[in-house]
Amino acid sequence: MMKKIPISETLDRGELFGGLDRNLKIIEKNLDVDIIQRDNELILKGENVTAAERLLQEMMGVLEKGERLDQQKINYIAELSDKGISYKEENINKDIICFTHEGKPLRPKTIGQKGYVDTIRRKDIVFGIGPAGTGKTYIAVAMAINAFKNKEVQKIILARPAVEAGERLGFLPGDLQEKVDPYLRPLYDALYDMLGRESAMRLKEKEAIEVVPLAYMRGRTLDNSFIILDEAQNTTPEQMKMFLTRMGFGSKVVVTGDVTQIDLPRGKRSGLIEAEKILKHVGEIGFCYMKDVDVVRHQLVKKVINAYDAYYKKHPPKEEE
């Protein structure tokens, strides 16, 4: 089969084709077609020219809206196209969550992320559940910073269970904060990226931002706060209940976790899995489920996730493991 696709003279061909025709080569490899450039058109040859044409039209539509193309976005557009979903019609990239300290707009990159952002805006308690690399924590921190800058909340609290430490904390050098800081590092990284290190540290000194181990939350009532619990799969049911009941007036809670990466000791139940069962019918609480298609890290991350999922479906881990 053969098809010809006209290219608008106003379109940036360098962006469409990519450096050294990288973008076209991705399409040729993934869809097993040949793409020939000739004057103001592309000639497609192969069995999958219809799919290739649909993908190229989507890519051109993205460029016409002023967006950039990279390998991750092309692969994502291709996956949506296979499912009959149009990336350009979803208007994913129009939604700006906040700006980084360098002035760069931070937007959702996938339909799953867009749904997550919309749910956080609508609901006061939201669970973001999904595999690594789907932006669960990063987006939650961005939403918290946006709410803080808009004076919707007076404080941001970021918490994580220090499960891996256990009783070994006592053998680490330094005071308690220095011992638990390594477990909180991903939260600091997100803060520094969006606020800049100096601004984040100033707000931390004023206690407008707290980055704390989950154990520090016990006994507190938090009003007018944006509260995030990260790595929630490593909480016990008792810890999860304790955390959720810290919520005060004017507050918003986001709980993030990956139920495939539980580090609790054998025999301990995950508070995230139990909360999902107990709270899924409470209408005011939102549950957002990210999938491998929402992974926005290196393409290999998605392949690693899929490979593990496929392996464990065929070889379920034994109870003693």
Buried (B, 14 or more C-beta within 10 A) or exposed (E): EEBEBEBEEEBEBEBBBBEEBEBBEBBBEBBEBEBEEEEEEBBBEBEBBBBBBBBBBBBBBBBEEEBEBEEBBBBBBBBBBEEEEEBBEEEBBEBEBBBBBEEEEBBBBBBBBBBBBBBBBEBBBBBBBBBBBBBBBBBBBBBBBBBBEEEEBBBBBBBBBBBEBEEEBEEEEEEEEEBBBEBBEBBBEBBBBBBBEEBBBEBBEEEEBBBBBBEBBEEEEBEBBBBBBBBBBBBBBEBBBBBBEBBEEBBBBBBBBBBBEBEBEEEBBBBBBBBBEEBEEEEEBBBBBBBBBBBBEEEEBBEBBEEEEEEEEEEEEEEEE
